[in-house]
Amino acid sequence: MAKRFRSFVLLLTVLAAGFVLSGCSRNANDKQMQVLEESQAAVQASQDKIAQLEKENAELKAQLAQKQQELEYAKSEREKVRAKLGQ
């Protein structure tokens, strides 16, 4: 039992030392800053892509509305022709 307890205490001591020596600090190191900058660049690129796709979506919706109007006009013209041919 005492041997298990010592092993457990030794394991906790090693883990605690690992955390202390791992570089826990208030300031970010160069690698962390680079990762942060890359992440910010990726976010900006994603936001730009979203804006572009939303603009494209709006343009496509406008084109769709225009085509639907043209279709309705063509249908009404077809009905007029059919009505004249039916007389």
Secondary structure, DSSP 8 states (H G I E B T S, - for coil): -HHHHHHHHHHHHHHHHHHHHTT--SS--HHHHHHHHHHHHHHHHHHHHHHHHHHHHHHHHHHHHHHHHHHHHHHHHHHHHHHHHH-
